[in-house]
Amino acid sequence: MTTLLIQTENTPLTVNFPFLVQMTSEQFYELCQVNRELRIERSANGEVIIMPPAFSDTGNRNFNIAAQLGNWTEQDGSGIGFDSSTGFTLPNGAMRSPDASWIELERWNALTESQKASFAPICPNFVIELRSASDRLSILQDKMQEYIDNGASLGWLIDRKNRKVYIYRPDQEPEIWDHPEVVSGDPELPGFVLRMTKIW
C-alpha cells in the first residue's frame, strides 16, 4: 500500500492508495513531474508527503537565505548550492527537499550526469530548513536529525515563530540559539555567515 501524507495548515493528512503496492523511484519521479506546482517528498518508509507551495512571506525569506548562501558559495568555490525546489535521495531511501543546501564540489562531481539530472543520490553536507507558520516543529526536528544521520555535517533549523535557530552536528545534541543576529557556518563552511535581519 502506498501512503500519501498531505500537509494541511495544522497537520499532515494521510491518504492510502491500496491499489499501489509500492511506488518505484521512477513512479515517484513521474508523480513529481506531473505535479510541479506541489512540494513533494518521500520518507524512508515510503510515505509520499505532499505540501502546499510556500506562502509569499516564507518564500521571500527562503529567497534571502538562498541568496546569502549563494553569494558565499560563489566566493568560496569549494562547493555548489541548491534552492528549495531541489530533491535529494538520501542513503536511507528518503527523498527530501531542504529549503537551502550545499554540497562539496568533490562529492558532487563524483556523481554521474544521470544521477545529477534526477533526485541525486546524495545527502548535502549542509542543510537549512525554515519553519513556516504551518510547520510542526517536531516534524522538522525529526527531518533535521535524518539529514545528520544520513551524512550531513551541519544543519540549521530556523524557527521564525519563536526566534530560535537549532544547530545540528553529528554526534552532538542540537544547540539552540535565541534570536541571533547572525549564524556562523564555521568550521564546516568557513566564512559563511547568515544575517538574520531579513529572515526573522
N, C-alpha and C positions, 0 to 999 in steps of 0.2 A: 504494500500500500504506500502510495506517495502522499505525504502530508504537506500542505501549504499553510504557512503562518502569514496572515495578512496583518500588517501593523496598522492599527487604528489609532485614534487620538490618545487613548489611555492604555491599551493593552493589545498584544497580538491576537488576531483572530485565526483559529486553526480550521482549515478546510481539508477534509480527507477525500482522496480520489482512489477508491478501491480497484478501479479498472486499470490503474497504472501500478504494476507490481514494483518496478524500480525505474527511476529516471536515470538514464545513462548520462554521461558527460555531454555527449552530442545532443541529446534531447534537451538537456538543461541549457546548453548554448543556444539552441534554436528558440527555446522559450524566451530567453533574454533578447534575442534578435528581433522577435516579432512583438515584443513589449518594451521597446526602447524608452518609453516615457516613464517606466517604473524603475525603481531601485530594487534589484533582486539579489538575494544572497542564498547560499545553501549551507546548512550546518553539517558537521561531521557525520551526524546520524541520518542525513538525507532529507531533513526538513527544508522545504523551499520557503524562504521568508520574503514576502512582498511588502515593500514600504512605499508610501506615497512620496512624490517629489518633495524636496525641502521647501519650507516656507521661505519667502523672499528675504526676511532678515537673517535667517540661518544661512541661506545661500550667499549673502553678502559677506558674512563672517567667514564662511568656508573659503570664499574668494580671497579674502585678506590673508588667511592662513597660507593658502597655496601660493599667493604672490610672494610672501616673505620667504617661504621655503624655496620657491623657485629662484629668487634673487640670490640667496646663499648658494644654491646648487650651481648656478652659472659661475659664480665667483670661485667656488671651491674646486669644481671639476672632477671630484673623485667618485661621483655617482649621478644618478638621474632621479628626478622627482615625478610624482603622479598625483592626479587630482581625484576627486571623489567618485568619478564615473568609472574608475579602473577596478577590475576584479582580478583577484589572485587566488589560485588553488593552493591551499596550504598543505603541508605534509599529511595532516590528519584527514584530508579529503574535503574539508570545508572550502567554500568559495566565498571570500569576504572582500568588501569594498571599503577600505578605510577612507576617512574624509580627506586625508593627505598622507603621502608616504614617500619613502626614499629608499633606494637600493644601491649598494656599492656597484660601481661600474664593472668590476671584475666578475662579480656574481651574475649580473645581468648579461654580460657578454658570453657567459658560459652556456646560456640557453640557445636553443636553435631558433631560426627565424619563425618556424611554425609555432613554437611554444610562445614566442613573444607576441604573435598575432592572435592568440587565444587568451583564455584566463590563465596567464603564465603560472606554471607550477613552481612557485617560489613564495617564501614569506619575506616581506620587506624587512630591511634592517631596522627601519624606524617608521612608526605609525602614529597618526593623530586621529582621535575621534572627538567630535564636538557634539556635546549633548544639546539636543533641541528641546523645546518645551514639551513635546510629546514622548520623548525617550525616557524609558525607565532606567534609572541609574544602575540597578543591579544587573540588567541585561548587558549594558555597556561595560561594566566591570568584568563580567564573565568573558566578553569578547576581547578585552584588553589582555586578560590572562591567557586566552587562547593564542593570541599573537605571540606572546612571550614564550609559551610552551612550544610553539612551532618554529622558533628561531629568531624572532625579533630581539634586538639587543636594547631597544629603547622604545617606550610608548608613552604618549601623553593623552590622558582623558581630560578634556576641558568641560567642566560643569558650569555653564554660564549662570544657571539659576542660583547657585549657591556661591558663585565666585571662587571656585576651587579648581586646582589642577592636580590630578593624580599622576604621579611619575612612576612608571613601571620599568623594572630591570630584572633580568634573570636572577633567580636565587635570592631575591630580596622582597620584603614586604613593600607595598606601594608607599611612596612618600606623598604627603598631602600638603600642598601649598595653598594658603589662604590669600586670595585676592592679590596675586603677584603682579607687579607692573611689567616684568619681563620673565621669560623662562629660557634657561640656557640649555643647549644641547650637548655641552661639554660633559665628558670627554668623547662620547660616541660621535658627535657631529661638531668637530672643533670650530668654534667661532659662530655657530648658528645661535641666534637669539630671537625668540618670538616676542615681539612687543604686543602687549595685550590691550592697548588702548582701544583699537578698533575691533577687538574680539569680544570684549565684555558688552 
